[in-house]
Amino acid sequence: MATVIVQTTQSLSLKIVEKIAKREGVQPEELKPPIHSAIDTDALDSLYQSSDSDRGPSKVEFRYKGYTVIVDRAGDVDVEKHVAALEPDKTVA
């Protein structure tokens, strides 16, 4: 009798949601708006599900809930608080 090993891996989009929820101090399902308002989560997850990592993107970066989310080629996620660039002074002398 053959043994079947089922490996459950967390989707990349869920990993991102959990990291941001932890930073915000809320449960992942409490994040508003949902992550799919910022990025196509099905497309993101499928980019990193391939077993051929050489075919994936070198980096994916997007903004969600005031954070810059960066996913590297290996699927590692970095979440940084987004800091807006300062507006140039528009006063007329």
Summary of the structure (lengths in Angstrom):
residues: 93
radius of gyration: 17.6
end to end distance: 84.2
largest distance: 84.2
contacts: 173
relative contact order: 0.16
helix: 31%
strand: 18%
